[in-house]
Amino acid sequence: ENASCRVYDANTGEVFAEYNLSQKGSHTGLIMLKVYRHNDEWKVNAIGEVMNGRIAGDLANEAKRFL
C-alpha cells in the first residue's frame, strides 16, 4: 500500500527523487519519472502514466513520447 521508488545520488547517498506508487488498476506498467541533465544539473520530471506490457519492449513505442 505504501510502495515507492527512490533515486539516490551515488556520490552523497541522499535521496535525489522519490515517487509514491499510489496508482490502482489492472495496468502492468508505469512510467514514473524522467531524469535528465540540464545546465549541468540533474532534473526530475514526475510522469505517472500507466501502461500495459510485460517487458520493456512492449512499452517502448508508447514510452517514446516522454523522451
Short mmCIF file of the C-alpha atoms (twelve columns), coordinates in Angstrom:
data_MODEL
# 
_entry.id   MODEL 
# 
loop_
_atom_site.group_PDB 
_atom_site.id 
_atom_site.type_symbol 
_atom_site.label_atom_id 
_atom_site.label_alt_id 
_atom_site.label_comp_id 
_atom_site.label_asym_id 
_atom_site.label_seq_id 
_atom_site.Cartn_x 
_atom_site.Cartn_y 
_atom_site.Cartn_z 
_atom_site.pdbx_PDB_model_num 
ATOM 1  C CA . GLU A 1  0.000  0.000  0.000   1 
ATOM 2  C CA . ASN A 2  2.839  2.416  0.730   1 
ATOM 3  C CA . ALA A 3  5.184  1.433  -2.097  1 
ATOM 4  C CA . SER A 4  7.570  3.986  -3.526  1 
ATOM 5  C CA . CYS A 5  10.567 4.284  -5.811  1 
ATOM 6  C CA . ARG A 6  13.625 6.294  -4.760  1 
ATOM 7  C CA . VAL A 7  16.534 7.566  -6.846  1 
ATOM 8  C CA . TYR A 8  19.724 8.107  -4.849  1 
ATOM 9  C CA . ASP A 9  22.708 10.347 -5.552  1 
ATOM 10 C CA . ALA A 10 25.608 7.882  -5.797  1 
ATOM 11 C CA . ASN A 11 28.090 10.473 -4.514  1 
ATOM 12 C CA . THR A 12 26.218 11.589 -1.398  1 
ATOM 13 C CA . GLY A 13 23.825 8.707  -0.732  1 
ATOM 14 C CA . GLU A 14 20.994 11.226 -0.416  1 
ATOM 15 C CA . VAL A 15 17.581 10.711 -1.998  1 
ATOM 16 C CA . PHE A 16 17.514 12.672 -5.263  1 
ATOM 17 C CA . ALA A 17 13.880 11.909 -6.125  1 
ATOM 18 C CA . GLU A 18 11.027 9.836  -4.750  1 
ATOM 19 C CA . TYR A 19 7.872  8.649  -6.479  1 
ATOM 20 C CA . ASN A 20 4.964  7.213  -4.469  1 
ATOM 21 C CA . LEU A 21 3.245  4.313  -6.200  1 
ATOM 22 C CA . SER A 22 -0.392 5.059  -5.487  1 
ATOM 23 C CA . GLN A 23 -1.968 4.101  -8.826  1 
ATOM 24 C CA . LYS A 24 -4.534 1.343  -8.691  1 
ATOM 25 C CA . GLY A 25 -5.942 -0.640 -11.566 1 
ATOM 26 C CA . SER A 26 -5.225 -3.547 -13.862 1 
ATOM 27 C CA . HIS A 27 -2.237 -1.980 -15.641 1 
ATOM 28 C CA . THR A 28 1.074  -3.863 -15.759 1 
ATOM 29 C CA . GLY A 29 3.469  -0.987 -16.386 1 
ATOM 30 C CA . LEU A 30 4.154  2.508  -15.121 1 
ATOM 31 C CA . ILE A 31 6.328  5.353  -16.409 1 
ATOM 32 C CA . MET A 32 7.297  7.001  -13.122 1 
ATOM 33 C CA . LEU A 33 9.941  9.627  -13.794 1 
ATOM 34 C CA . LYS A 34 12.062 11.272 -16.409 1 
ATOM 35 C CA . VAL A 35 15.577 12.026 -15.126 1 
ATOM 36 C CA . TYR A 36 17.646 14.313 -17.327 1 
ATOM 37 C CA . ARG A 37 20.558 16.738 -17.269 1 
ATOM 38 C CA . HIS A 38 20.024 20.476 -17.897 1 
ATOM 39 C CA . ASN A 39 22.649 23.218 -17.465 1 
ATOM 40 C CA . ASP A 40 24.986 20.819 -15.623 1 
ATOM 41 C CA . GLU A 41 22.273 19.874 -13.100 1 
ATOM 42 C CA . TRP A 42 20.179 16.738 -12.799 1 
ATOM 43 C CA . LYS A 43 16.437 17.338 -13.074 1 
ATOM 44 C CA . VAL A 44 13.413 15.120 -12.446 1 
ATOM 45 C CA . ASN A 45 10.018 15.298 -14.085 1 
ATOM 46 C CA . ALA A 46 7.287  13.136 -12.500 1 
ATOM 47 C CA . ILE A 47 5.155  11.433 -15.160 1 
ATOM 48 C CA . GLY A 48 2.892  8.793  -13.564 1 
ATOM 49 C CA . GLU A 49 1.477  7.273  -16.770 1 
ATOM 50 C CA . VAL A 50 0.131  3.734  -16.511 1 
ATOM 51 C CA . MET A 51 0.574  1.320  -19.421 1 
ATOM 52 C CA . ASN A 52 0.194  -2.347 -20.215 1 
ATOM 53 C CA . GLY A 53 3.066  -4.628 -21.108 1 
ATOM 54 C CA . ARG A 54 5.133  -7.493 -19.760 1 
ATOM 55 C CA . ILE A 55 8.620  -6.408 -20.852 1 
ATOM 56 C CA . ALA A 56 10.268 -3.092 -21.751 1 
ATOM 57 C CA . GLY A 57 9.834  -3.778 -25.473 1 
ATOM 58 C CA . ASP A 58 6.058  -3.871 -25.029 1 
ATOM 59 C CA . LEU A 59 6.120  -0.308 -23.704 1 
ATOM 60 C CA . ALA A 60 8.893  1.207  -25.839 1 
ATOM 61 C CA . ASN A 61 6.784  2.819  -28.576 1 
ATOM 62 C CA . GLU A 62 4.329  4.384  -26.152 1 
ATOM 63 C CA . ALA A 63 7.110  5.493  -23.778 1 
ATOM 64 C CA . LYS A 64 8.956  7.396  -26.545 1 
ATOM 65 C CA . ARG A 65 6.617  10.361 -26.150 1 
ATOM 66 C CA . PHE A 66 8.174  11.067 -22.734 1 
ATOM 67 C CA . LEU A 67 11.747 11.313 -24.022 1 
# 
